[in-house]
């Protein structure tokens, strides 16, 4: 079973800076700056306040968990620890 590596792409637009995670061969998902900021806050809280190892906080998991919790940082963090 082949596993595609995930890449972090940065795309500048006229009004907002957006980043996306996607397979090199598949479609690219673009997250809003608000979503990215929430993901960064969740990652920081998990690492700093809960002592979770950085290698255990994957980008895909972080995106799904944060968006499922409607960008609520505290709720995402408490459900993810």
N, C-alpha and C positions, 0 to 999 in steps of 0.2 A: 504494500500500500504506500503510494507516494504522498508525501506531505508537502504542500506548497508553503514556502516561507512567506510570512506576512511582512509587508513593507509599509513604512509610514511615509506618506507623500505629503508635501506641503504645497498648497496651491493658493496663490495670491489672486484675489479678485478685486474689482474696482472698489467695493464698499467694505468687504470683510476679508479677513484672513481665515482660511479654513484648512483643516487637516483631514486626511482620510486614511483608513486602513483597508487594504484590499489585497487579493491575490494578484500576482503579477500577470496571470492569464485571464482573470475574470473581471467582472465589473468592479468599479471603485465606489465605496460608500463615503459620502462626504458628511462630516459632522459640523454643526454650527459652532461658533465660538462659545456660546453658552453651554452647549453639551461638553465641549472640550474642557472648559473651565471646571465644570462639575466633576468630570472624570479625574482631572488633576487634583482637585481637593479631596476626593475619595481616596485616591492613591496615597496622597500625603498623610491623611488621617490613619489609614491602615498601616502604613510604615512607621510613622512617628508615635501615634498614640496606642496602637495595638501590637506593635512589635512584629508585624508580619514581614517575612523575608521578601525582598523585591522580586525574586525569581518566582514567587507564588502568586503574584498579582499580574496576570496576563492582560494584554490590551483588549483582546476580544471579550474576555470575562468582564473586564472593567466597563466596557461600552454597554454590554447587555444589561448588567446589573444596574448601572447608573440610569440608563434610559427606562428600564422596567420600574424603577422607583421614582420616575418622573423628575429626575435631576435633584432629588432631595438628598443632599450629601449625608446628613446624619442618619437617615433611614437606610441608605445604601450601605453605609459603613457598619451599622449595627447588624444588618442582615448578612454581611459578607465576612465578618470576623470569625 
